[in-house]
Amino acid sequence: MSTATQSRPTSTRPTAPGRRLSRPAAVGLYLGGVALGIALSALTGFTITSAVVYGVVLGTVALFVASRLLEGRRKATDRLVTALVTTAFAVAMLPLVSLVYTVLTRGLTRLDAEFFTFSMFRVVGEGGGAYHAILGTLIITGLATIISVPIGLMSAIYLVEYGRGRLQRSITFFVDVMTGIPSIVAGLFAFALFTLVFGNDIRLGIMGAIALSVLMIPVVVRSSEEVLKLVPNELREASYALGVPKWRTVVKVVLPTAVAGLGTAVTLAVARVVGETAPLLVTVGLITGTNLNPFDGRMATLPVFAFYQLTQPGTQTQAYLDRAWTAALLLIILVMGLNVVARLISRSFAPKTSR
């Protein structure tokens, strides 16, 4: 019996180049192109915009050409797209970084104990604080939350668990429309609602709460609706199979399962409205003293306080500007704190899947 040796078929696929650009080399090439772009901008009349554009273009081209010569077309294309995406992210972050830096450097000037413990009552020029505006913001936002959360949550439950047909589509359509309305429209709505009964000179904290609730309700509805849709239908069906009525299934099964997402939705909705200025300018106005009764007269809020401090400074302009920047910093800290709370709620109350 003769044995025949058969040669293995040779592969016709092109072999990948053996050379590779290390990460430091790739970064160095890109930064070298950026430096060349900055030098080119300096030769043609330096501006920040031209330096950024020239640097990004030349850095990306340098990285692409070097990768194309050493690593081949596919790897070069991958590096090109990576450089473009990274550059776009960096450009998008520049305004945010600039904003945070500006607010921090200017807002820390008056971030002292007096700012949190004194109002502007009988204060002209230096001194004073935003004690009255901080309390007003907390009261009005709390009232808006009390109004919005039950309405928004029950609307979301209806849309997910009970709604069918034309009524469901109509509610969804109007919620989507309300999500995009300008904030000043919500303020005008609350103002018109109260002036029909009390006249044109009325300004109340509850008016601001209702205006904010108009903005907050659609956010709660849409966020809660998406969270409730994530609850597995198997849980509902298992409850129905045990003879549990639908309303009890919603209360005992669906809501506890979605409590993490619902808490996050509510917290983010509060963060959405806490910095609104336009509706509070129309409905609440501003006072220099402290008013803690939302049903009796004007109230101060942080956004309106910052607006008036910036647009209507007195003779000592810098003191007013310092208070405005500090109020803006405090609003940013408040919004960031609410976002952190939302993440903690999501992490703490999320269903545990591991044993």
C-alpha positions as CSV (number, residue, x, y, z in Angstrom):
1,M,0.0,0.0,0.0
2,S,1.6,3.2,-1.2
3,T,1.4,6.3,0.8
4,A,1.0,9.6,-1.0
5,T,2.1,12.8,0.6
6,Q,-0.3,15.6,0.0
7,S,0.8,19.2,0.4
8,R,-1.4,21.4,2.6
9,P,-3.1,24.3,0.7
10,T,-1.4,27.5,1.2
11,S,-3.4,30.5,2.4
12,T,-3.8,33.3,0.0
13,R,-4.8,35.9,2.7
14,P,-2.4,38.7,3.1
15,T,-0.4,38.6,6.2
16,A,-0.7,41.5,8.7
17,P,2.4,43.6,9.1
18,G,4.5,42.7,12.0
19,R,5.2,46.2,13.1
20,R,2.9,48.0,15.5
21,L,2.7,51.5,16.9
22,S,2.9,51.5,20.6
23,R,0.5,53.6,22.6
24,P,3.3,56.1,23.6
25,A,4.3,56.4,19.9
26,A,0.7,57.0,18.8
27,V,0.2,59.6,21.4
28,G,3.5,61.2,20.6
29,L,2.6,61.4,16.9
30,Y,-0.7,63.0,17.6
31,L,0.8,65.5,20.0
32,G,3.5,66.3,17.5
33,G,0.8,67.1,14.9
34,V,-1.0,69.2,17.4
35,A,2.2,71.1,18.2
36,L,2.8,71.6,14.5
37,G,-0.7,73.0,14.1
38,I,-0.2,75.4,17.0
39,A,3.0,76.6,15.3
40,L,1.2,77.0,12.0
41,S,-1.6,79.0,13.7
42,A,1.1,81.3,15.3
43,L,2.6,82.0,11.9
44,T,-0.8,82.9,10.4
45,G,-2.1,85.0,13.2
46,F,-2.7,83.0,16.4
47,T,-6.2,82.3,17.6
48,I,-7.5,79.6,19.9
49,T,-9.9,78.4,17.3
50,S,-7.3,78.1,14.5
51,A,-4.8,76.4,16.8
52,V,-7.4,73.8,17.8
53,V,-8.5,73.2,14.2
54,Y,-5.0,73.0,12.8
55,G,-3.7,70.9,15.7
56,V,-6.6,68.4,15.5
57,V,-6.3,68.0,11.7
58,L,-2.5,67.7,11.6
59,G,-2.4,65.4,14.6
60,T,-5.0,63.1,13.1
61,V,-3.3,63.1,9.7
62,A,0.1,62.3,11.2
63,L,-1.3,59.4,13.2
64,F,-3.2,58.0,10.2
65,V,-0.3,58.2,7.8
66,A,2.2,56.6,10.2
67,S,-0.3,53.8,11.0
68,R,-1.0,53.3,7.3
69,L,2.6,52.8,6.5
70,L,3.4,50.6,9.5
71,E,0.2,48.7,10.4
72,G,-1.9,48.5,7.2
73,R,-5.1,50.0,6.0
74,R,-7.5,48.4,8.6
75,K,-5.5,49.4,11.6
76,A,-5.0,52.9,10.2
77,T,-8.7,53.3,9.7
78,D,-9.4,52.2,13.2
79,R,-6.9,54.7,14.6
80,L,-8.4,57.4,12.5
81,V,-11.9,56.8,13.8
82,T,-10.6,56.5,17.3
83,A,-8.8,59.8,17.0
84,L,-11.9,61.6,15.6
85,V,-14.2,60.2,18.3
86,T,-11.7,61.1,21.1
87,T,-11.3,64.6,19.7
88,A,-15.0,65.1,19.4
89,F,-15.4,64.1,23.1
90,A,-12.6,66.5,24.1
91,V,-14.1,69.4,22.2
92,A,-17.5,68.6,23.7
93,M,-16.0,68.7,27.2
94,L,-14.2,72.0,26.7
95,P,-17.3,74.2,27.4
96,L,-18.2,72.1,30.4
97,V,-14.7,72.3,31.9
98,S,-14.6,76.1,31.1
99,L,-18.0,76.6,32.8
100,V,-17.1,74.6,35.9
101,Y,-13.7,76.4,36.2
102,T,-15.3,79.9,35.8
103,V,-18.1,79.2,38.3
104,L,-15.7,77.7,40.8
105,T,-13.1,80.5,40.6
106,R,-15.7,83.3,40.9
107,G,-18.3,81.6,43.1
108,L,-15.9,80.5,45.9
109,T,-15.4,84.2,46.7
110,R,-18.6,84.4,48.7
111,L,-19.1,80.8,49.7
112,D,-18.9,81.5,53.4
113,A,-21.1,81.1,56.5
114,E,-22.7,84.5,56.0
115,F,-24.0,83.5,52.6
116,F,-26.0,80.7,54.1
117,T,-27.2,82.4,57.3
118,F,-28.1,86.0,56.1
119,S,-30.7,87.3,53.7
120,M,-30.6,90.5,51.7
121,F,-33.0,92.4,53.9
122,R,-31.7,96.0,54.3
123,V,-28.4,95.1,52.7
124,V,-27.0,97.4,50.1
125,G,-23.5,96.7,48.7
126,E,-21.3,94.1,50.4
127,G,-22.5,91.5,52.8
128,G,-25.8,89.7,53.0
129,G,-26.5,86.2,51.6
130,A,-28.9,83.9,50.0
131,Y,-30.5,82.3,53.1
132,H,-34.0,83.4,52.1
133,A,-33.4,82.2,48.5
134,I,-32.1,78.8,49.5
135,L,-35.1,78.1,51.7
136,G,-37.5,79.4,49.0
137,T,-35.9,77.1,46.5
138,L,-36.3,74.1,48.8
139,I,-39.9,74.9,49.7
140,I,-41.1,75.5,46.1
141,T,-39.2,72.5,44.7
142,G,-40.6,70.3,47.4
143,L,-44.2,71.4,46.7
144,A,-43.6,70.8,43.0
145,T,-42.4,67.3,43.8
146,I,-45.4,66.6,46.0
147,I,-47.7,67.7,43.2
148,S,-45.8,66.0,40.3
149,V,-44.8,62.6,41.6
150,P,-48.2,61.1,42.4
151,I,-49.7,62.4,39.1
152,G,-46.7,61.4,37.0
153,L,-46.4,58.0,38.6
154,M,-50.1,57.1,38.4
155,S,-50.1,58.3,34.8
156,A,-47.2,56.0,34.0
157,I,-48.9,53.1,35.7
158,Y,-52.0,53.7,33.6
159,L,-50.1,53.8,30.4
160,V,-48.1,50.6,31.1
161,E,-50.6,48.5,32.9
162,Y,-54.1,49.6,31.9
163,G,-54.0,52.0,28.9
164,R,-55.1,50.7,25.6
165,G,-56.3,52.2,22.3
166,R,-56.9,55.8,21.4
167,L,-56.9,57.2,25.0
168,Q,-53.4,55.8,25.6
169,R,-52.1,57.2,22.4
170,S,-53.6,60.6,23.2
171,I,-52.0,60.7,26.6
172,T,-48.6,59.7,25.3
173,F,-48.9,62.3,22.6
174,F,-49.7,65.1,25.0
175,V,-47.0,64.0,27.4
176,D,-44.5,64.2,24.6
177,V,-45.7,67.6,23.7
178,M,-45.4,68.8,27.3
179,T,-41.9,67.5,27.5
180,G,-40.8,70.0,24.9
181,I,-42.7,73.1,26.0
182,P,-40.5,76.2,26.9
183,S,-40.3,76.8,30.6
184,I,-41.7,80.4,30.2
185,V,-44.9,78.9,28.9
186,A,-45.4,76.9,32.2
187,G,-44.9,80.1,34.1
188,L,-47.4,82.0,32.0
189,F,-49.9,79.2,32.5
190,A,-49.6,79.3,36.3
191,F,-49.7,83.1,36.2
192,A,-52.9,83.1,34.0
193,L,-54.5,80.5,36.2
194,F,-54.1,82.5,39.4
195,T,-54.8,85.9,37.9
196,L,-58.2,84.8,36.7
197,V,-59.2,84.5,40.4
198,F,-56.9,86.9,42.4
199,G,-56.0,89.6,39.9
200,N,-52.8,90.7,38.1
201,D,-50.8,91.6,41.2
202,I,-50.7,88.2,42.7
203,R,-47.4,86.5,43.4
204,L,-47.2,83.3,45.4
205,G,-44.8,80.5,46.1
206,I,-47.5,78.0,45.2
207,M,-47.7,79.6,41.8
208,G,-44.1,78.7,41.2
209,A,-44.6,75.2,42.4
210,I,-47.4,74.7,40.0
211,A,-45.3,76.1,37.1
212,L,-42.5,73.7,38.0
213,S,-44.9,70.8,38.3
214,V,-46.0,71.4,34.7
215,L,-42.4,71.0,33.6
216,M,-41.8,68.1,36.0
217,I,-44.8,65.9,35.4
218,P,-44.0,64.8,31.8
219,V,-40.4,64.0,32.8
220,V,-41.7,61.8,35.6
221,V,-44.3,60.1,33.3
222,R,-41.8,59.3,30.5
223,S,-39.0,58.1,32.9
224,S,-41.4,56.0,35.0
225,E,-43.1,54.5,32.0
226,E,-39.8,53.3,30.6
227,V,-38.8,51.8,34.0
228,L,-42.1,50.0,34.4
229,K,-41.8,48.5,31.0
230,L,-38.5,46.9,32.1
231,V,-40.3,44.8,34.7
232,P,-40.5,41.2,33.3
233,N,-44.0,40.1,32.3
234,E,-43.3,36.7,33.9
235,L,-43.6,38.4,37.3
236,R,-47.0,39.7,36.5
237,E,-48.2,36.4,35.0
238,A,-47.0,34.5,38.0
239,S,-48.9,36.8,40.3
240,Y,-52.0,36.5,38.1
241,A,-51.7,32.7,38.2
242,L,-51.9,32.8,42.0
243,G,-55.2,34.7,41.8
244,V,-53.8,38.1,42.8
245,P,-55.9,40.9,41.3
246,K,-54.2,43.3,39.0
247,W,-54.1,46.3,41.3
248,R,-52.5,44.3,44.0
249,T,-50.0,42.9,41.5
250,V,-49.0,46.5,40.5
251,V,-48.6,47.5,44.2
252,K,-46.9,44.4,45.5
253,V,-44.9,43.1,42.5
254,V,-44.4,45.7,39.8
255,L,-43.6,48.8,41.9
256,P,-41.2,47.1,44.4
257,T,-39.3,45.6,41.4
258,A,-39.0,49.0,39.7
259,V,-38.4,51.1,42.9
260,A,-34.8,51.8,42.0
261,G,-35.6,53.1,38.6
262,L,-38.6,55.1,39.8
263,G,-36.5,56.7,42.5
264,T,-33.9,57.7,40.0
265,A,-36.6,59.1,37.6
266,V,-38.0,61.3,40.4
267,T,-34.6,62.5,41.5
268,L,-33.6,63.4,37.9
269,A,-36.9,65.2,37.4
270,V,-36.3,67.3,40.5
271,A,-32.8,68.1,39.2
272,R,-34.4,69.1,35.9
273,V,-36.6,71.9,37.4
274,V,-34.6,73.1,40.4
275,G,-32.6,75.5,38.3
276,E,-35.5,77.0,36.3
277,T,-35.6,80.8,36.3
278,A,-38.1,82.0,33.7
279,P,-41.3,80.5,35.3
280,L,-40.3,81.7,38.8
281,L,-39.6,85.2,37.5
282,V,-43.2,85.4,36.3
283,T,-45.0,83.6,39.2
284,V,-42.9,84.2,42.3
285,G,-40.8,87.3,41.8
286,L,-38.2,88.3,44.4
287,I,-38.0,89.7,47.9
288,T,-35.0,90.6,50.0
289,G,-36.5,89.2,53.2
290,T,-37.4,85.7,54.3
291,N,-40.9,84.3,53.5
292,L,-41.5,80.6,54.3
293,N,-45.2,80.6,53.5
294,P,-45.8,79.7,49.9
295,F,-49.5,80.8,50.1
296,D,-48.7,84.4,51.3
297,G,-46.8,86.7,49.1
298,R,-43.6,86.6,47.1
299,M,-40.7,84.3,47.8
300,A,-37.1,84.3,46.9
301,T,-35.4,81.5,44.9
302,L,-31.8,80.9,44.0
303,P,-32.2,81.2,40.2
304,V,-34.1,84.4,40.5
305,F,-31.7,85.7,43.2
306,A,-28.8,85.1,40.9
307,F,-30.6,86.7,37.9
308,Y,-31.3,89.9,39.8
309,Q,-27.9,90.1,41.4
310,L,-26.4,89.9,37.9
311,T,-28.7,92.2,36.0
312,Q,-29.5,94.8,38.6
313,P,-26.3,95.6,40.6
314,G,-26.1,98.6,42.7
315,T,-23.3,101.0,43.2
316,Q,-20.9,98.3,44.4
317,T,-21.2,96.1,41.4
318,Q,-18.5,93.5,42.4
319,A,-20.4,92.6,45.5
320,Y,-23.5,91.8,43.5
321,L,-21.6,89.8,40.9
322,D,-19.9,87.8,43.6
323,R,-23.3,86.9,45.1
324,A,-24.6,85.9,41.7
325,W,-21.7,83.6,41.0
326,T,-21.9,82.0,44.4
327,A,-25.7,81.4,43.8
328,A,-24.8,79.8,40.5
329,L,-22.2,77.6,42.1
330,L,-24.7,76.5,44.7
331,L,-27.2,75.6,42.1
332,I,-24.6,73.5,40.2
333,I,-23.7,71.7,43.5
334,L,-27.4,71.1,44.2
335,V,-27.9,69.5,40.8
336,M,-24.8,67.4,41.0
337,G,-25.9,66.3,44.5
338,L,-29.3,65.2,43.1
339,N,-27.6,63.2,40.3
340,V,-25.4,61.5,42.9
341,V,-28.5,60.7,45.0
342,A,-30.1,59.2,41.8
343,R,-27.1,56.9,41.3
344,L,-27.1,55.8,44.9
345,I,-30.8,55.0,44.8
346,S,-30.3,53.0,41.6
347,R,-27.4,51.1,43.1
348,S,-29.0,50.5,46.5
349,F,-32.5,49.4,45.5
350,A,-31.7,47.6,42.3
351,P,-32.8,43.9,42.3
352,K,-30.0,41.7,43.4
353,T,-29.3,39.0,40.8
354,S,-26.4,37.3,42.4
355,R,-26.8,34.6,45.1
